[in-house]
Amino acid sequence: MNLKVWGPILSGGVLVAISVIMLTLYSYTLLKPNPASFAFTVTGTDLAGLAISIIGLALIMVGAYMQD
């Protein structure tokens, strides 16, 4: 195991953690005004969180593929 393997895995893990935080904060803002009037709408924050998570998961998979 070396930096060639752990570099993409750790950076992908950081990106996935950032995307989870983004999506959690986004869902909290939906419920904050009035939880009874919950209405899901796709916004830029939602799409950015999903895109970052896909990139992070791809980096994790690339690091796992580079194992010896």
CORPE-V889926 format. One record per residue. N is the residue number from 1. RES is the residue in one letter. SS is DSSP state (A for helix, B for strand, O for the rest). NEAR is the number of other C-alpha atoms within 8 Angstrom. Layout:
N_RES_SS_NEAR ; N_RES_SS_NEAR
This chain:
1_M_O_7 ; 2_N_O_5 ; 3_L_A_6 ; 4_K_A_9 ; 5_V_A_12 ; 6_W_A_10 ; 7_G_A_9 ; 8_P_A_12 ; 9_I_A_14 ; 10_L_A_9 ; 11_S_A_11 ; 12_G_A_14 ; 13_G_A_11 ; 14_V_A_9 ; 15_L_A_12 ; 16_V_A_13 ; 17_A_A_8 ; 18_I_A_10 ; 19_S_A_13 ; 20_V_A_10 ; 21_I_A_8 ; 22_M_A_11 ; 23_L_A_11 ; 24_T_A_8 ; 25_L_A_8 ; 26_Y_A_10 ; 27_S_A_8 ; 28_Y_A_8 ; 29_T_A_8 ; 30_L_A_11 ; 31_L_A_9 ; 32_K_A_7 ; 33_P_O_6 ; 34_N_O_7 ; 35_P_A_8 ; 36_A_A_4 ; 37_S_A_5 ; 38_F_O_8 ; 39_A_O_5 ; 40_F_O_5 ; 41_T_O_4 ; 42_V_O_6 ; 43_T_O_6 ; 44_G_A_6 ; 45_T_A_9 ; 46_D_A_11 ; 47_L_A_9 ; 48_A_A_9 ; 49_G_A_13 ; 50_L_A_9 ; 51_A_A_8 ; 52_I_A_12 ; 53_S_A_12 ; 54_I_A_9 ; 55_I_A_10 ; 56_G_A_14 ; 57_L_A_11 ; 58_A_A_9 ; 59_L_A_12 ; 60_I_A_14 ; 61_M_A_9 ; 62_V_A_10 ; 63_G_A_14 ; 64_A_A_9 ; 65_Y_A_6 ; 66_M_O_8 ; 67_Q_O_7 ; 68_D_O_3
